[in-house]
Amino acid sequence: MQLSDHIWQGVRQLITGAFFLFTGLTLYYALLSQNFLLAAETTTWVTLIMLAALCLSIVILITDNPIRREIRWYRHQTGWWGMLLFGALVLLFQVELIWATHPAIGFDAQMVHRALVDPTGISQRGYFSQNTNNLPLLLAEVGVSKLLGSTSWLTLDWATLIFVDCAALLNVATVALIKPKQVKSMWYLQGFGLLLFPSIIVPYTDTWVLPLVSLTLLGLAGTAKKWAIWWRSLFAVIAGVGLSLTYFMKPSGIIPVIGIGMVVLIASCRRLTWQRFGIGVWLSLLLAGSGYATYHQGETYQNHQTFIKINRALEVPAIHFLSIGQGQPRGEYSAQEALAMAKLPKRADKVAYSKKMLKQHLQKDGFWGHLWFLIQKQGYNTADGTFGWLGEGTFMYAGKPASNWRWLFQTFLYPKGANVATFRFVAQIAWVALLVVLVAGWRESGVMANGLRLTILGTYAFLLLFEGGRSRYLIQVLPEMLILGALLLPAAKQQIARLLVVTGLWKGREAK
């Protein structure tokens, strides 16, 4: 075995081990989540039906019965028409969800919408002067509203639905490039995920960045695939364009390029030839060139936009988000430090204040105390399977659920809905199931699988360092987690089957 093989094997084991540790910690906190607590005051007849259906589903899955055989027949025999039927049902559900809800959203999404309707307001101009990172979202909403002829929340929700579903289709295409045998699994995994993703009614960077992240992943997968150089060149350009667009919408979304790029680079060093080296340089130049060209055009457009007047001198520095990320009980948003950023007019003063607060946060509990804080913050950042639904201040402006057909959706999603706890319970089960697959599939050692693992680890690290404290920030990395889940599913099923056989809970050929 050559030295490069030893290096690759060591890197692979290091990534897998670190991913197992951090995602295992997330799984631990997810199992302890309050979403599993169904108190008497939140239990309704819907809750009881859901629990009965859950118990019945478990029995169906672990025993040999006609229903299970029918499900297996459907998955294996229906083929594309069965997948399309399932996809159509998911889309119909999403459309009904938007028609039934589309409330006015609060927190930052509200300020973006206010600027969309009235860009001359003092509060709107002040907000975007300090938070210029949300300017690309505003300009994107301006373009969508002009195209669709409306600035209503309903219009923006339709756009969000399109973006999220486009991301889902791109994720399926990415799996088709990496591991074609898992396309069907990815289709159903993505579909069930969409059924439990009400954030399609939240037009914000978390959701609007998803198709851009997915486009970048598709480009990287196509670039890394061993086929004709022209196809690889095309996908390199796609990856570069997606990378820059992702950076504008949500800078932390570019982590996939770093994670997958590092893994592919190390793996490519095995048995390196001049031809492979030249191809690698060519593809890297294409990716970087298309990325820079897209970035230059976007930066020029932002600097010369006339929709809203802002003062960039008031922009909040990045160290502010690092400071609040290391303070507060959960490392979350700090109203006190945000107010200080608004009061301090000079950037140098903002930076100095944030440095002072960061130093205080780090010295407050000492090394071991801060380490324990970061361990707990990993749970706060990633354990909630609803991805922070209703977790922000004034998350949405909605009253009591309606008494007509809209009740079916509103009662699960509105703050005053009687079945919000039921939605949280079901969403948490689905989240735990995905985490189990990610943890149990540790034997899968492919290049793209480890690249996705490193990408997710990078997101974990980013959220531990900067503002976090709730799992809404994890939405941006869902494409990577779902794609990785599909890739790891065969290995995870085998490991779980072996565990069940060893413990005597199940007998089956899959464990052999």
Rosetta blueprint (number, residue, H / E / L):
1 M L
2 Q L
3 L H
4 S H
5 D H
6 H H
7 I H
8 W H
9 Q H
10 G H
11 V H
12 R H
13 Q H
14 L H
15 I H
16 T H
17 G H
18 A H
19 F H
20 F H
21 L H
22 F H
23 T H
24 G H
25 L H
26 T H
27 L H
28 Y H
29 Y H
30 A H
31 L H
32 L L
33 S L
34 Q H
35 N H
36 F H
37 L L
38 L L
39 A L
40 A H
41 E H
42 T H
43 T L
44 T L
45 W H
46 V H
47 T H
48 L H
49 I H
50 M H
51 L H
52 A H
53 A H
54 L H
55 C H
56 L H
57 S H
58 I H
59 V H
60 I H
61 L H
62 I H
63 T L
64 D L
65 N L
66 P H
67 I H
68 R H
69 R H
70 E H
71 I H
72 R H
73 W H
74 Y H
75 R H
76 H H
77 Q H
78 T L
79 G H
80 W H
81 W H
82 G H
83 M H
84 L H
85 L H
86 F H
87 G H
88 A H
89 L H
90 V H
91 L H
92 L H
93 F H
94 Q H
95 V H
96 E H
97 L H
98 I H
99 W H
100 A H
101 T L
102 H L
103 P L
104 A E
105 I E
106 G L
107 F H
108 D H
109 A H
110 Q H
111 M H
112 V H
113 H H
114 R H
115 A H
116 L H
117 V H
118 D L
119 P L
120 T L
121 G L
122 I H
123 S H
124 Q H
125 R H
126 G H
127 Y H
128 F H
129 S H
130 Q H
131 N L
132 T H
133 N H
134 N H
135 L H
136 P H
137 L H
138 L H
139 L H
140 A H
141 E H
142 V H
143 G H
144 V H
145 S H
146 K H
147 L H
148 L H
149 G L
150 S L
151 T L
152 S L
153 W H
154 L H
155 T H
156 L H
157 D H
158 W H
159 A H
160 T H
161 L H
162 I H
163 F H
164 V H
165 D H
166 C H
167 A H
168 A H
169 L H
170 L H
171 N H
172 V H
173 A H
174 T H
175 V H
176 A H
177 L H
178 I H
179 K L
180 P H
181 K H
182 Q H
183 V H
184 K H
185 S H
186 M H
187 W H
188 Y H
189 L H
190 Q H
191 G H
192 F H
193 G H
194 L H
195 L H
196 L L
197 F L
198 P H
199 S H
200 I H
201 I H
202 V L
203 P L
204 Y L
205 T H
206 D H
207 T H
208 W H
209 V L
210 L H
211 P H
212 L H
213 V H
214 S H
215 L H
216 T H
217 L H
218 L H
219 G H
220 L H
221 A H
222 G H
223 T H
224 A H
225 K L
226 K L
227 W L
228 A L
229 I H
230 W H
231 W H
232 R H
233 S H
234 L H
235 F H
236 A H
237 V H
238 I H
239 A H
240 G H
241 V H
242 G H
243 L H
244 S H
245 L H
246 T H
247 Y H
248 F H
249 M H
250 K L
251 P H
252 S H
253 G H
254 I H
255 I H
256 P H
257 V H
258 I H
259 G H
260 I H
261 G H
262 M H
263 V H
264 V H
265 L H
266 I H
267 A H
268 S H
269 C L
270 R L
271 R L
272 L L
273 T L
274 W H
275 Q H
276 R H
277 F H
278 G H
279 I H
280 G H
281 V H
282 W H
283 L H
284 S H
285 L H
286 L H
287 L H
288 A H
289 G H
290 S H
291 G H
292 Y H
293 A H
294 T H
295 Y H
296 H H
297 Q H
298 G H
299 E H
300 T H
301 Y H
302 Q H
303 N H
304 H L
305 Q L
306 T L
307 F L
308 I L
309 K L
310 I L
311 N L
312 R H
313 A H
314 L H
315 E L
316 V L
317 P L
318 A H
319 I H
320 H H
321 F H
322 L H
323 S H
324 I H
325 G H
326 Q L
327 G L
328 Q L
329 P L
330 R L
331 G L
332 E L
333 Y L
334 S L
335 A H
336 Q H
337 E H
338 A H
339 L H
340 A H
341 M H
342 A H
343 K H
344 L L
345 P L
346 K L
347 R H
348 A H
349 D H
350 K H
351 V H
352 A H
353 Y H
354 S H
355 K H
356 K H
357 M H
358 L H
359 K H
360 Q H
361 H H
362 L H
363 Q H
364 K H
365 D L
366 G H
367 F H
368 W H
369 G H
370 H H
371 L H
372 W H
373 F H
374 L H
375 I H
376 Q H
377 K H
378 Q H
379 G H
380 Y H
381 N H
382 T H
383 A L
384 D L
385 G L
386 T L
387 F L
388 G L
389 W L
390 L L
391 G L
392 E L
393 G L
394 T L
395 F L
396 M E
397 Y E
398 A L
399 G L
400 K L
401 P L
402 A L
403 S L
404 N L
405 W L
406 R L
407 W H
408 L H
409 F H
410 Q H
411 T H
412 F H
413 L H
414 Y L
415 P L
416 K L
417 G L
418 A L
419 N L
420 V H
421 A H
422 T H
423 F H
424 R H
425 F H
426 V H
427 A H
428 Q H
429 I H
430 A H
431 W H
432 V H
433 A H
434 L H
435 L H
436 V H
437 V H
438 L H
439 V H
440 A H
441 G L
442 W L
443 R L
444 E L
445 S L
446 G L
447 V H
448 M H
449 A H
450 N H
451 G H
452 L H
453 R H
454 L H
455 T H
456 I H
457 L H
458 G H
459 T H
460 Y H
461 A H
462 F H
463 L H
464 L H
465 L H
466 F L
467 E L
468 G L
469 G L
470 R L
471 S H
472 R H
473 Y H
474 L H
475 I H
476 Q H
477 V H
478 L H
479 P H
480 E H
481 M H
482 L H
483 I H
484 L H
485 G H
486 A H
487 L H
488 L H
489 L H
490 P H
491 A H
492 A H
493 K H
494 Q H
495 Q H
496 I H
497 A H
498 R H
499 L H
500 L H
501 V H
502 V H
503 T L
504 G L
505 L L
506 W L
507 K L
508 G L
509 R H
510 E H
511 A H
512 K L
